[in-house]
Amino acid sequence: MYNILEYGAKGDGVTNDAKAIQSAVDACSQAGGGVVLFPGGHVYNSGYVILKSNVEVHLEMGAVWKASDHLEDYYPLRNNGHITAHESGLPSYLNSEYAGKPFHAFIYAYQEENICISGRGTIDANEKIFYGDDSGYHIEGSYYPRIPLMLLEAVNHLTITGVKLINCAFWTVHLVGCQDVLIDGIRLINNLKMANSDGIDPDHCRNVRISNCHIECGDDAIVLKNSGDYKKYGPCENIVVSNCTLISTSAAIKFGTEGESDFRNVLVTNCCISRSNRGISIQIRDCGNVENVIFSNIRIETRRFSHEWWGRAEAICLTSIDRKPGVKAGKIKNVRFQNITCEGENGIFLRGSDDNFIEDISFENISLVLEKNSKWEIEGYDIRPCQGDGNLRRKICGVYGEYAKNLTFKNVKVEARESILPYYDKEMEFKDTDNVSIQ
């Protein structure tokens, strides 16, 4: 046991305890492994910490590990010096091209193994230092990309369990090229107005289990990615998400839009989605393909949020559209939806393109109840990011599909309640589709 108070941490919420925490982590790893303990009843203000192999970081109940107020205290990933405070102007490199790799991190690891973060304490990412414009419904960040709470790259045998993660202004748990990951029983609570505050982002990861978690955040709650800067790590595959409760101002469960490699062999089951702008969204805009995916036993509740957020309250949304000329989107095929109940302001939306059909998609035992439940206008469908404004302005359907083939609908029920009728067209509509079976 490596108690950080014995390594010089003050736990007074003011002193930067990063040096003491790092000393405990290093000593633990060098000794062959053990537990780095954050005793309860203290707030540990901290700059960045680099996690090492064979170390379990354990936060007791009442312990808070809080990210520093000073941007220069974060780990630099892309520049030779530290970031300057945003009040005095950001360095020019923050405006350079971004393809999935942030410039800084708070909790970081690279090419390590056997790392665990556990306990009933809290890790606070200190979102307030990143605030930009606030419309009342959407807080724009002061710059992009902002700092993830965790960036764990090329870590094998990773466990995150029990802890509470709060107040992140960017991707909260960003996992890159990790293998054998277990995330179990965490609480992840971000500001529902904070842009880009994703929950858990497995990026080019394999053999991942996310279970028994509660996540609410102002962007996608659980989102699989294959970012361009990390393409060397290959596909996202062998992923299981189960027994989670999810709230999102964007999509509760999403694939993309960063998709430079394939997504395959994914199971999502026994989840409850509520107060979300979208339920399930597969957004393919790059060359990666999606195949062999099953969604089952899911309750979805959607509602429209303000225009800044992508989505129009679609319960299920599958789109494969070229990001821009010269960037060809991959294929979506062999995706199954089973035993799903949906209630909200939109239904199922499928859209490929004239040279790239979505194919082999099945829906079985699906209940759709369409009902107006927000103050925002119902405007049709949203295909952003894309060329143009991305809005398909029209009346909605229970199921609407374009550029798709080999679709199967078995026991799919649509109920349009009176409040939705001014915005409602019909139960199902298909354009430029082939081989649609409705049983």
N, C-alpha and C positions, 0 to 999 in steps of 0.2 A: 504494500500500500504506500503510495507516494502522495502525501497530503500537501497540497500547494501552499497552505499556510506555513508549513515547515520549510518551504523553499523561498519564503519572503513575500508571498502575496498578502496584501493588506485587507482586501475584501471590504473596502470602505466606500466603494462606488465612485471614487474620485481618482485614486492612484492607478496608473497604468500597470496592471499586474501581468502583462504579457511575458515579461522576462522570467518571472517566477514560474508561470505556467509552463513555458517552454523548457525551463531547466528541469522541471519535474517530468515532463514528457521524455526528454532526452535521457535522463537518468534511468527511467523505467525501461525504455527500449534497449539501452546499452546493457542493462542487467539481464536481458532476455525476456522481459515482459512483466506485466502486472497491471495494477489499477492506479490511475491518477485521480485523486479524490478532490472534488469541490465540496467542502463541508457546507451544510445548510445554514441559513440565517445570514448570508453575506451576499453583497453585490460585487462581482469581480469585473471592474472596468478593464478593458483589454484592447490592445492592438492585435495584429495577426498572430496566429499560432500555427505551426506546421506539425501535423500529426505523424507519428512514426510507427513502424511495425511492432506488433505484439503488445499494443497499448490499448487498454480500455479507459476511456475518460468517463468518469461517473459523477453525475451531479445529484447530490442529495436533495430531498424535498426542501424547498426554501432557498436553494442556491440559484443565483442568477448570474450568468456569464453574459456581460453586455458589451457590445461592440463600441469602440471608441468614437467620440465626437469628432476626431481629427482625421481627415482623409489621408494625411501623410503617414498614419499608423497602419495602413493596410499593405498587404504583401504585393509587391510589384511583379506582374507577370510579363509585361511587354515593354517596359521602359527601363532605362538605366538608373533613374532616380525616383524618388517618391512623388506621389501626386501632391499638388498644391491645393490649398483650401479653395473651395469653389467660390467663396465670396470675393476672392481676389482675382478670379479668372482662371479657367481651366487650361491646362496645357494643350497644345495643338494636336497631339497624337490621339486625344479622345475623340476627335472628329474623323479619324482615319477609318478605313474599311473594316467592318466587323462581320465575321462569319462564324460566330458561335463561341469564340474565346474571349472572356472578359479581360480587362487590363489589370485587375486587382482582386484579391480575395481576403476574407476574414479567417475562416478555418480552412486550411489547405493541406493536401497530401498528394504525393506523386511517387508512383512506382513502389508502394509499400504493400504489406499484407497483414492480415489478422488485426484489423482495427475495429474497435467497438466504441460507440458513444451511447451511454445508458443513463438510467436514473429517472427521478421524478422532478428534477430541477428544470430550469428554463434557460434557453439561449435567446437573447434579445439582439436583433440585428440593427436596431437604432435607425429606423426608416426616416426619421424627421430631418436628418441632415441632407437628405436627397430630394427634398420637395422642390418642385417647380410650380407651374401654374395649377390652380385648383378651380375647376368649373363648378364645384359643388357635388358633382357625380363622378369626377375623374381627376386624379392627381397626376399630372405629367411629371416625370422625373427631371431633375436638374441637368442630367446628361445621360448618355447611353453609350455603352452598357454600364450599368451601375454595378455595385459590388454584391456578389452572392454571399449568403450566410456560410454555405459550405461549397467548396470546389474540390472534389476528390477525384483525382485522375489516375487511371491505371492501378487501382487498388484491388487486390484479390482478397476475398473472404472478408467482406465488410458487413458489420451489423450496426444498425441504429434502432434503439428500442426505448420506449417509455418516455423519452424527453418531450418537452414542450418547446416549440420553435415559434418565435413571434416577430412581428414588425420588420419584415424584410422588404426592401424596396426593389429587389430584383429576384432572380431565380433563387429559391431558398435552399434546396438541396440539389445541387448540380453534380451529377455523377457522370464521369467521362471515361469510357473505355474500361469500366469496372466489370469484374466477373465474380459471381457468387455473392450476391447482395441480398441481405434480409433487412427489411424495414418493417418493424412490427410495433403496433400500439402507440405510435407517436401522435401528438396533437400539434398541428401546424396552423397557426392563426395569424393571418396578415390583414392589413387594411383593405376592405373591399373596394375602396376607391383608388388604390395605388396601382398604376400601370406597371405591367411586366413582373408583378410579384408572384410568379409561378410557385407552385408548391414543390413537387418532386419531379425532376427532369432527368430520367435515365437517357444518356446520350451515347450512342454506340456501345450499349452495355449488353451483357449476356447473363442468363441465369439469375433473374431478379425476382424476388418475392416481396410484394407490398401488401400488408395485411393489417386489418383491425385498426386503421388510422382514421382520425377525424381531421379534415383539411378544409379550411375556408380561406380564400384569397382573391385578390382583385385581378386575377388572370387565370390561366389554366391551372387546375388543381393537380392532376397527374398527367404529364405530357411526355411522350416518347419522342426523342429527337435524334437526328443524325447530322450534326453540324459540319459545315465545310472544313473548318479549321482542324477538326479531329477525325477526318475521314480515314486516316490510317488504322483506326481501331475496328473498322468493319461494321456489320449490321447490328441493329437492335434485335435480339432474338431470345426466345425462351423466357418470356415475361409472364408472371401471374399477378393479377391484382384481385384481392378478395376482401369482403367484409369491411368495406370502407364507407364512411359517410362524407359527402363532398358538397361544398358550396362554392360557386365561382361566378364572378362577374363576366367571365368569358366562357370557356368550355370546361366542364368538370373532368372529362377524360378526352385526351386529344393525341393524335399522331401528327407530327409536323409542326409548323410548316417546313422547318429545316429538315430536309430529307435527302441527303447526298448518298446514303446507303439504304439497304433494304430493312423493312420491318417484317418480322415473320415469327410465327409460332407464339401467339399472344392469347392469353385467356383472361377475361374480366368477368367476375361473377360475384353475386350477393352484395351488391352495392346500392346505397340510397343516395340519389342526387336531388338536391333541393335548391330553390332560389338561384338558379343558374341561367345565364344568357344562352347557353347551349348545353345539351346533355353530353352526347358522344359526337366527336368530330374527327374525321380523318381528312386532313388537308394536305394533299400531295402537290407540291409545286416544283420539286427538283427531280432528279433522275431515279431516286430510290423507289422501290416497289413495296406494296403491302400484300401479304398473302398469309393464309392459314391463321385466321383470327376468329375467336368466338366470344360474343357478349351474351351473358345469360343471367337470368334472375336479378333483374335490375329495375328499380323504381326511379323514374325521372320526372322531375317537376321543373318547368322552365318559365321564365318571364323575360320580357324585353327590358333592357337597360338603355342608357343613353347612347347616342350615336357614336361616341368615341370607341365603344367596345365592338369588336367583330362579332357578328352573329345577329340573327333575328328570332331568337328563342326557339330555334330548331331543336326538337328532341333528339333527332339523329341526323347527321349531316355528313355525306361522303362526297368529296370533290377532288377531281384530278385535273388540274388546269396548269398550263405552262406559266411559270412565274413571269417570264418576259421572252421576247423573241430570241431564239437561240438556246433557251434553257428548256429542254423537253421534260415534261412531267412523267413520272413513272406510272405503273399500272396498279389499280386496286382490284384484287380478285380473291375469290374464296373467302368471303367474310360471312359469318353466321350471326343472326340475332334471334335469341330464343327467350321466351317467357319474360317479356318486358312490358311494364305498364308506364304510360306517359300521360302527363296532364300539363297543359300550358298553352302558350300562344302560337305554337307552330307544330308541324308534324315532322315527317320524314322527307329529306331532300337529298336527291342523288343527281350528280352532274359530272359527266366526263367532258370530252371534247370530240369534235367530228373525226379526229384521227386517233383517238385514244379512249375507247369505251370502258367504263366501269363494267366488270363482268363477274358472273357467278356469285351473286349476292342473294341470301335467303333470309326471310323473316317468318318466324313461326310463333304463334301464340303472342300476338302483340295487341295491346289495347291502347288506343289513342283517344284522349278526351281533349278537345280544343275549346279553350275558354279564355276570354280576355281578363287579365288579372293585373295589369299595370297601367300607368298613365300614358305610356309611350305609344306612338302610332304603330300599327301593324302595316308593314310596307312590302312584304313579299319575302325575298331571300337575299342572302349576302354571300358573294363569292370572293371577297378579299382574302389574301392579296392577289392582285391580278392587274392587267392593263385596264385603264378606265376606272370609273368610280366603284365598280363591283356590286352594284345594287340591281337586283332583278325585281323591279317594281310591278307587282301584280297581286291579285287575290291568291290566298294560300289554299293548299289542298291538304288532305290527310297524308297523302303520299304523292310526291311530284318527282318525276325522273326525266332526265334528258341524257342522250348519248350513253346508253347502258344496254347490256344484253345478258340473257340468261338470268333473269330475275324470278324469284319464287316467293309468293306470298301465301301462307297457309294460316287460316284462322286469324286474320288481321281485322280488327274491328275499329271503326272510326265513329266517334260521336261528336258532333258539332253543336255546342250549346248556344243558346240564344244570343249571348253577349258577343260571340265571335262571328255571327252570321253576316254582318255588314262587310266583313273582310274575307269571307269564305267563298270558295268556288265549288269544289266537289270533293268526293272521297279520294279519288285517284285520277291522276293524269300523267300520260307518258308521251314524250315527243322524241323522235329519232331513236327509238328503242327497238330491240329485237328479242323475240322469244321471252315474253313475259307470261308467267303462269300464276293465275289467281285461283286458289282453291277455297 
